[in-house]
């Protein structure tokens, strides 16, 4: 606490001492334990340090036990209690769209894509096959994983994260059954559901994705059907890179996500969720991803199109109308929206 400078804190905990202590104070009411006649509990500072160290470095409970001089079971309990506390206290406050929708849209407009609130994609998180059942979570790359469906803004902050679907599921299936999709279909995620009239076509707040996702009036993906779509496709792909960078930063900071998570099946969601929250906190504080932390290669599992399954005819046609209106507008060279 007294000897390390900010670089040393960033190397070990991915955050500065100031950010660490702020996190401790937010979680103190949930993590504080009473002193008994038998023994004094670990301080909240030490419990948070143990948990963040394990998440950041992907070290085993035994290694953390040796580092901090506490029992292996105490390490395991500290990690899970920390993740549960982060999920309860900080998830809804940290992983959200935020009140200034205009600022979010401005970020994507600067990247060349108008009227957009987020970029969505899925990332596979390796896990240990629970209970000797590799088929339950086995994906097409022959390892067990769960899917993290993340939606991020132009600056790389998660505005939504849904975790828990088996890695054997198609991205389009997970998307169409997600709470995020249902909220956007209902027009309830963005306050007021601000629509833009573009040459007679009402354009709702947009989300961008790759070709694996189904068409929606509010979900845009690359299309090479016509010459005048090329500018739209180029801008969409450039803007969608924000979600790819975000996943890279997430797994670079919290390296437990790049290895098979050594936690019980029922605890996987809380651990991944806590890492997403901590990522947003570090991004908000302006903490960089250190160059010495090598970004792991993102596991790409190419998906066949499942548009007929995940989109009905009405959504598909409405989405194509919005896409066509955007393509014409962007090809015309008119003032950016």
N, C-alpha and C positions, 0 to 999 in steps of 0.2 A: 504493500500500500504506500510505503514511503520512498522506496528506492527506484521503482520502475518509472521511466518516462512514458509519454504517450505512445511512442513506437513500440515499446515493449508490451504495453497493454494491447495494442492493436495486433501484434503478433500472436499473443496468447488467447485473447478474448474477442478480437475483431472490433473492439470498441475502446474508446478512451476511458480513463478513470472516472471522469465526470459523468459520462453516459452510464457507466457501470453503477455508480452510486445512485444516480437517478432511478435506474431500474430497480435497485435494491429497495429504495424507499417506496416505490409504487407497490412492490410485492410484499413488503414487510408485514402488513396486517394478515396476510394469508400464510406466510412462511414462518412467522415468529413462533417459537415454542417456549413453554414455561420451564423455568428452572425448578427442579424437584430436589428432595433430600438425597436422592440416589446419585444424580449427576447433573451437570450443566449441559444444556443443549448446544449444538453447533450454532454459531452466530449466523444470522441471515446472510451476511456478506460472504461467509465461507460456503454456505449452501449454494448460493447463486454462482459463486466462482467455480465450484465443482461441476455444476450443471452446464454452465456456459463453456467451460473447458472441454467437456466431453462432446458437446454439440459442435464446437468449432474445430476440434482436432480429430474427431472420430476415434478417439482412443477408447480402449476397452475399460470396463469398470475396474479391472485389476490394476491397470496402469494408473488410472486416476486414484485408486486406493493407495498405491505406493507414493504417488506425487504429493498427496495431501495428508498422508498419515492417518487415514481413517479406514474403517472396515468397508469391504466390498459391498455388503448389503446396505450400508449407509450411503455409499455413492449411488447405488441404484435408486434408493428411496429419494435422495436429493434431486436426481435428474427428473424423475417422474413427477414429484411434487412441484418442482419448478415449472415443468411444461404444462401441468394442469393449471397452475396459477396464472401463467402467461395467457393461456387460452381463455380463462374466465375473465381476467381483469383487463386484458389489452386487445383481444382480437377484434371486437366490434368497434373499438376506438381507433384502431390502427389500420386495419384492412377494410377500407371503405372508399366510396367514391369521393367524399369530401363535399363541402358546401359550394365551392366555386366551380361550377360546371364549365363556365366560360374559359377559365384558366386551363382546365384539362383539355378542352377542345382546341385552344390556342396552341398547346404543345404539339398536337397532331397536325394542326394546320401548318406549323413551321416545318414539319416533316413532309409536307406536300399533300396530306390527306385531310379533307374538310369534314366538319360536323361529326367528329369521331370522339368517343369517350374511352376506348380501350382496344387492346389487341389481346387475343385469346389463343392459347395453345395448351397442350398437355405435355407433361414430363414424367418419365418413369422413375420411380424411387425404388432401388433394390431392397428387398427384404428377405429374411430367412423364411423358407417355406414352413408355415405354421403346422405343427402337429404331424409332420411327415406327409403333408398333403400338397405336393408341388403342383398338381394340376389345378388347384383352386386359384392360384395367383400366377401361374406360368404364362409368360407371353411368348410371342413368336421368335424371340431371340434366345429362348430356352433358359431364362432365369425368372425367378419369382419377383414380382414388383406390384406396387400400387400406383395408381395414376394421380398426379397432382394436376388438376385443371386450374390454370392461373389466368387471370385477366389483369393486365397492367396498363398504366397510363404511359404517356410518352417519355416520362423521366425514369421509368423502371420501378415504380411503386406498384405493389399489388393492390388492386381495388376490389378483387374478389379471389378467393381460393377455396376450392372444394377438393377434399382428399378422401380416399377410402375405397374407390372402385378398383376392382382387380385389374391388373395389367393385361389380362387376356381380352378385355373389352375394347372395342373400337372407340376412337376419339368421338366420333359422331354419336354413338350410343350414349356415352357418358354425358356429352354435351346436352343432348335432347332430354335427358332425365335429370339435369342439374337444376338447382334452385335459381341459379343465375339466368338460365334460359327461360324458365317459367316467368321470372320477374320481368325480363325484357319483352317477352311475348305479351305480357299484360300491360306493359308501359308503366310499370310502377317503380322501376329502379331509379330512373332519372326524374327528379322533381319537376312536375309540369310536363314531362315528356315532350320537350321543345322540338317541334317539327319545322322543317325548312321547306318552303315552296320553291321547287326547282323546275321551272317551265311546266307548271301544272301538276307536277308529281310531288306528293308530300314525302319528305325524307325525314324519318325519325332519327334520334341519336344513334350513331352507328358504332358497330364493333367490327374489327377486321380479323381475318383468320386465313389459314392456308386451305388448300383445295380439299383436304379431308373432311372439312366441316360442311354441314348442310346449309343450303341457301335459306335466308330469312329476309323479310323486308328491312331488318336492322342489322343483318350480318352480311358483310361483303367479303368476297374471296376472289382470287385472280381469275380472269376470264380472257381467253385469247380468241374469242369468236370473231372479232372484227378488228380492222386496222385502227379505228379510233379508240379502242380499248387499251392500246399499248401504253399510253401515258398514265392511265389509271392504274394498270397493273404494276408499272414501275414505281409509282408513288405508294401504292398499297404495300408492295414488298419492302420498300425502304422503311415505311412507318411500322410495319409488322416486326422488323428487326428488334424493336424495343422489348418484345416478350422473349426473344431468344437471348438477348443480353441479360435480361433479368434472371432467367434460369441459370445462366452461366455464373452470374454474381452470387446468386443464392447458394449454389453448390460449391463455389470457391470459398465462400465465407464459412459455411456450415458443412464441413466435409463428412460428417456422419451420413449425409444424404447421398454421397457418392459410393458408399460401401453398403453392404447388407446390414440393415438396421438390426442391432442385437437387442431388440425389445419384444415383448409379448404382442401377439396379434392385436389385442384390444387397446394397446398403447401406441400403436404406430401413428394413428391419426393425430394424436395430441403432440407427438414429437415433431412431426412434419409441420403442423400448424404453428408450433412455437418457433420453428426456424423461419417460417414466412413472416411472422410478426417481428422477430428480431431483425430480419433483413430490412423491413420497412423502417424500423427505428434507426438502423445504421445509415440507410439512404437519407432519411430525414435530417439526421445530424451531419450529413456530408462526409461520413467516414469512407474513404476509398477502399477498394479491394487491392490489397498489397500485391505488387508484382511478383513477390516471392511465393504467393499462393497460386499455384498453377491451376488454371481452370480446367476441370475434367471435361472430356469430350461428351457432349450430350448424346444420349442413346436415342437414335432415330429409328422408329419402327414404322416403316411406310405402310399406309393404310389404303386399301382399295376404296373406291367411292361407294358410299352407302346412302346417297342422296335420296333415293326412292324410299328407303326405310325411314329416314329421319325427317324428311320434309314432305308435307302434303302438297298437292297440286296448287292450292291457293297461295301458300307461302312461297313456293318456288316461282310462280308467275309474278307475285308482288315484289319479290326480291330482284327478279330480273328487270322489272320496270325501274326500280330505284337504281340498280347498277347501270342501266342504259342511260338514265338521266344524268348520273354522275359522269359517265364516260363522255357524253356529248358536251357537258359543261367544261370538263377539264381539257378536252381536245380543242375547244373553241378559243382558248387562251384568254378568256375573260378574267376580270379581277378575282383573285382567290377569295373564297368565302370566309 
